[in-house]
């Protein structure tokens, strides 16, 4: 199972990196179009063959990729330990209380995320017929990443709730700086 998880994590991180690379390349294209295509020397070389007006899609393409990168990354790449937490009460509680807090938190997140899927889709139904201003795609596929985000994060916290029920709440994501093992101590 660890191998499958590692492969899946690598693929999702790779896809996020590809989206970031596409954003960067599109941004560089925007700079070239803005400063080179309209210049006299470029026009004399190409004879006006390339028109800067053909590159209006780049702004919307970057916005769509950024939206996808944010939701994709938060669904599949960002770990729980990467989030900022205010865990003073959690760290001060005993093992049983931490287990109850972790279970309640996980269940609340699953309920909140999954119960919002239906109402969100109802509000976004109109996007099935609306098209993007500059990209040859309808708007619903552009915003569909949000549904994937809701489902994936909901699944992660459902698994967290099951794990907490089976093994109790761990403290590995909520270690105080003075509790961290020092180099060489964990080998003892």
Secondary structure, DSSP 8 states (H G I E B T S, - for coil): -HHHHHHHHHHHHHHHHHHHHHHHHHHHHHHHIIIIITSHHHHHHHTT-S-GGGGTHHHHHHHHHHHHHHHHIIIII--GGGS----HHHHHS-HHHHHHHHHHHHHHHHHHHHHHHHHHHHHHGGGGT-B-SSSSSBHHHHHTHHHHHHHHHHHHHHHHHHHHHHH----TTS--GGGS--TTGGG-
